[in-house]
Structure formats: structure tokens, C-alpha cells
Amino acid sequence: MKRRSFIKKSVATSLALSILPSVSFANNSSLDYSILELMGKIDIDLYGDGYKLKKEAHEAFVAMKRAAYTGGVNLKIVSSYRSFDRQQLIFERKFIKYTDEGLEPLDAISKIIKYSTIPGTSRHHWGTDIDVIDGYQKVDGDVLVPSKYGEGQPFADFKKWMDENSEDFGFYLVYDDNKRRRGFSYEPWHYSYAPISIPMLESFRSKNIMQIYKNEDFLGSEHFTSNFLRTYITDNILDINSKLL
């Protein structure tokens, strides 16, 4: 490792130890979160300036942001908490767009769930997950494009810093580039605060999702068969970075 990289890594680690609240992946393991909270259907306490996260996740992000400055990276959240209603608007807008373009409903849904979740199943409902970029970089067009995080691209330094440091602050990449992974496409910008999101996912898995979605009514939901939902949960909800399971 080059000396400069070693110094940056050492500084970031020192900051993590000095300003980050103690990260424990067992703190919330006994909690049973309500299905309304897990689906983004009730108000929860959220913190942040220009973004919304649960208190512990917010504090961890602030600590990580401070450390990133030492590596020349300005962590900027472009998406954090989203309610069920907000996710429904996103889903339905895309469903209308794709079906108007001539896709059959199930084909439209398959296209949507390459990057967007079914309302009620988004990790962004939990106040633990962020879409984050390097605010120092001036990028034209959509910033959430995987190719812009590759070598020589605008967010290459951001990705390198996050690869080396984010887990020290409890943030883990959710949809990694593991070629064997199914479900959502690679998202080098999407990180989850594991000390909270792991027990929340555990609680979500304990719910009867099949029964819940029999009672949901939004555009496109009438096409959610039991087989579709079973595959969606297995591939999109559970086939993620193994460190978040």
C-alpha cells in the first residue's frame, strides 16, 4: 500500500474510532418492528439536514462524512428515507410509462424491479439506507449510473474511499457486483447502516408478505401472483450483500 493511501486509511480509521458511536450488530436483534414501520406507512423519528435517517444511522453518517473529507471526498446523500406513498408514486409512474410504450404488465414490472422496489418492500422505508455520491464532482445527467463509478470515471475516488472505509462506520453496499447475485442490478451508490437494517430485515422476513400483498391495491399490484412475490422476495429482497443478512 502506498504511504499516502496508508495515511488516509489510518486517519479515517482513527476518526471512526474517536467520533463514531459504538457499532454493534446485536443491539437491535431482539426488536420486532411493526409491519407498518417496515413498509413505510407510519411516521418515525428521522434526522438529517437535507436527508432523513434514524438517529443512530444519521450520527454514523455524519462521522463518516467528516472522515471522508480527509480523503478528498464530499459525501452527499441524494436519497434516504422514502415513505410507502413516495415509493408508490415512483412505481406507478414507471408502470404507466412502460405499459404506454407497449410492454405487457408483467414485463413492465420486471423492468421496474431492476432498480426500483415494489412499494412497501424498499429498504429506504427503514431510515437506514442511503444513495450517496461525491458532491465535489460535477456530473451531467443522472448520477446514479454504474458506469460513472468505474476506473477513470467521476465517482471512482468516491467508490475507492467507500470500499476502504464505509464498513468502519457501519455502512455496507447493498447490491454489490457479485455476478452470481440475482434481483436488483448493481448499485455502487446504495449503502445500508447494518446495525439497524440487519434486524429490520430479520423482522421483515418474519411477516406474512404473501397475505399482506393480497390486501394492497395500487397500479400494477393486481399482477402480483404468489409465485411472482415468492421469487421477488428471494431474488430482490434477500439476494443482497451477504454481510447484510
C-alpha positions in Angstrom: 0.0 0.0 0.0 1.3 3.4 -0.9 2.3 5.7 2.0 -0.3 8.3 1.1 -3.1 5.8 0.9 -2.0 4.3 4.2 -2.1 7.7 5.9 -5.6 8.4 4.5 -6.8 5.0 5.7 -5.2 5.5 9.1 -6.8 8.9 9.6 -10.2 7.6 8.6 -10.0 4.7 10.9 -8.9 7.0 13.8 -11.8 9.3 13.1 -14.2 6.3 13.1 -12.9 5.1 16.5 -13.0 8.6 18.0 -16.3 10.1 16.8 -18.5 7.1 15.8 -20.9 5.7 18.4 -20.1 2.1 19.2 -21.2 -0.1 16.3 -22.9 -3.2 17.5 -24.8 -5.6 15.2 -26.6 -7.2 18.1 -28.1 -4.0 19.7 -31.4 -4.3 18.0 -31.6 -8.0 17.3 -34.4 -8.6 19.8 -36.6 -5.9 18.4 -39.7 -6.8 16.4 -40.5 -3.9 14.1 -44.2 -3.4 13.1 -45.2 -4.2 9.5 -46.4 -0.6 9.2 -42.9 0.8 10.0 -41.2 -1.7 7.8 -43.5 -0.8 4.9 -43.0 3.0 5.4 -46.7 3.5 6.4 -46.2 5.3 9.7 -44.2 8.4 10.8 -40.9 7.6 12.5 -38.3 9.9 14.1 -35.9 11.0 11.4 -32.8 13.2 11.5 -30.6 15.0 9.0 -30.1 18.2 7.0 -31.4 17.6 3.5 -31.9 13.9 4.1 -33.8 11.7 6.6 -32.3 8.8 8.7 -32.9 7.2 12.0 -30.8 8.9 14.7 -28.1 6.2 15.0 -27.7 6.0 11.3 -27.6 9.8 11.0 -24.9 10.1 13.6 -22.8 7.4 11.9 -23.2 9.1 8.5 -22.1 12.4 9.9 -19.0 10.7 11.3 -18.3 9.0 8.0 -18.8 12.3 6.1 -16.2 14.0 8.3 -13.7 11.3 7.8 -14.3 11.3 4.0 -13.2 14.9 3.8 -9.7 13.8 4.8 -9.7 11.6 1.7 -10.8 14.5 -0.6 -14.4 13.1 -0.9 -17.6 15.1 0.0 -20.3 12.5 0.8 -23.6 13.8 -0.4 -26.9 11.9 0.1 -29.2 12.1 -2.9 -31.9 9.8 -1.5 -32.6 8.4 2.0 -35.9 7.7 3.7 -38.9 7.2 1.4 -42.5 6.6 2.6 -44.8 4.0 1.1 -46.7 6.7 -0.7 -43.5 8.1 -2.3 -42.4 4.6 -3.4 -45.9 4.0 -4.8 -45.6 7.2 -7.0 -42.3 6.1 -8.3 -43.5 2.6 -9.1 -46.8 3.7 -10.7 -45.1 6.4 -12.8 -42.7 3.8 -14.3 -45.6 1.2 -14.7 -47.6 3.7 -16.8 -44.5 4.8 -18.8 -43.5 1.2 -19.7 -47.0 -0.1 -20.4 -47.7 3.0 -22.6 -44.6 2.1 -24.5 -46.2 -1.3 -25.3 -44.8 -3.6 -22.6 -47.1 -6.2 -21.1 -47.8 -5.5 -17.4 -45.5 -8.3 -16.1 -42.8 -7.2 -18.5 -43.2 -3.7 -17.3 -42.9 -4.8 -13.7 -39.8 -6.9 -14.5 -38.2 -3.8 -16.0 -39.1 -1.7 -13.0 -37.6 -4.1 -10.4 -34.2 -3.9 -12.0 -33.6 -0.8 -9.9 -36.9 0.2 -8.2 -38.7 -1.7 -5.5 -42.3 -2.6 -5.1 -44.0 -0.2 -2.6 -43.7 -1.5 0.9 -40.5 -3.5 0.3 -38.0 -0.7 -0.1 -35.1 -0.6 2.3 -35.4 3.1 2.0 -38.6 2.8 4.1 -36.4 2.0 7.2 -34.4 5.2 7.6 -31.2 3.1 7.4 -30.3 3.3 3.7 -28.8 6.0 1.5 -28.0 6.7 -2.1 -24.8 8.7 -1.8 -22.3 10.3 -4.2 -19.3 12.6 -4.1 -20.6 16.1 -4.0 -17.3 17.6 -5.3 -17.9 16.0 -8.7 -19.8 18.0 -11.3 -21.6 15.4 -13.4 -24.0 15.9 -16.2 -27.2 13.9 -16.3 -28.2 11.1 -13.9 -25.6 10.5 -11.2 -26.9 7.0 -10.3 -25.4 5.2 -13.3 -23.0 2.3 -12.5 -20.5 3.2 -15.3 -19.8 6.6 -13.6 -18.2 4.7 -10.7 -15.7 2.8 -12.7 -12.0 3.4 -13.1 -11.3 6.8 -14.5 -14.9 8.0 -14.1 -16.2 10.9 -12.0 -17.0 8.8 -8.9 -14.0 6.4 -9.0 -12.3 8.1 -6.0 -15.6 8.0 -4.1 -16.0 4.3 -4.7 -12.4 3.6 -3.7 -12.9 5.6 -0.4 -16.1 3.8 0.4 -14.7 0.4 -0.4 -11.9 1.0 2.0 -13.7 2.8 4.8 -17.6 2.7 4.8 -17.8 -0.6 6.8 -15.8 1.1 9.7 -18.8 3.3 10.1 -21.4 0.5 9.8 -22.4 1.3 6.2 -22.4 -1.6 3.7 -23.0 -1.7 0.0 -26.4 -3.5 -0.6 -26.5 -4.5 -4.2 -22.9 -5.4 -5.0 -21.4 -6.5 -8.3 -21.3 -10.2 -7.4 -22.0 -11.9 -10.8 -24.0 -14.7 -9.0 -26.3 -12.3 -7.3 -29.8 -12.0 -8.7 -32.5 -9.4 -8.2 -31.7 -5.7 -8.3 -28.9 -4.5 -10.5 -25.5 -3.4 -9.2 -25.8 -0.1 -7.3 -22.4 1.3 -6.2 -24.2 4.3 -4.6 -26.6 2.4 -2.3 -25.4 1.8 1.3 -27.2 0.5 4.4 -26.5 1.1 8.1 -26.2 -2.5 9.1 -26.6 -2.3 12.9 -30.2 -1.3 12.3 -31.0 -2.7 8.9 -30.0 -6.3 9.7 -32.6 -6.7 12.5 -35.1 -4.8 10.4 -34.7 -7.3 7.6 -34.9 -10.1 10.0 -38.2 -8.7 11.3 -39.5 -8.2 7.7 -38.7 -11.8 6.9 -40.9 -12.9 9.7 -44.0 -11.3 8.3 -46.5 -13.0 6.0 -45.7 -10.9 2.9 -48.0 -13.1 0.7 -51.0 -12.3 2.8 -50.1 -8.6 3.1 -50.0 -8.1 -0.6 -53.4 -9.7 -1.1 -54.8 -6.6 0.6 -52.6 -4.0 -1.3 -54.2 -2.0 -4.1 -52.1 0.1 -6.3 -51.4 0.3 -10.1 -49.9 -3.0 -11.2 -50.4 -4.8 -7.9 -53.1 -7.0 -9.4 -50.4 -8.8 -11.3 -48.5 -9.9 -8.2 -49.1 -13.7 -8.1 -47.9 -15.8 -5.2 -45.1 -17.2 -7.5 -44.1 -13.7 -8.5 -43.9 -12.5 -4.9 -42.0 -15.6 -3.8 -39.4 -15.1 -6.5 -39.2 -11.3 -5.8 -38.6 -11.8 -2.1 -35.9 -14.5 -2.8 -34.1 -12.6 -5.6 -34.6 -8.9 -4.9 -35.1 -8.7 -1.1 -32.8 -11.4 0.1 -30.1 -11.9 -2.6 -28.0 -9.0 -1.4 -24.6 -8.4 0.0 -24.2 -11.4 2.4 -22.8 -9.2 5.1 -26.3 -7.6 5.5 -28.1 -10.9 6.1 
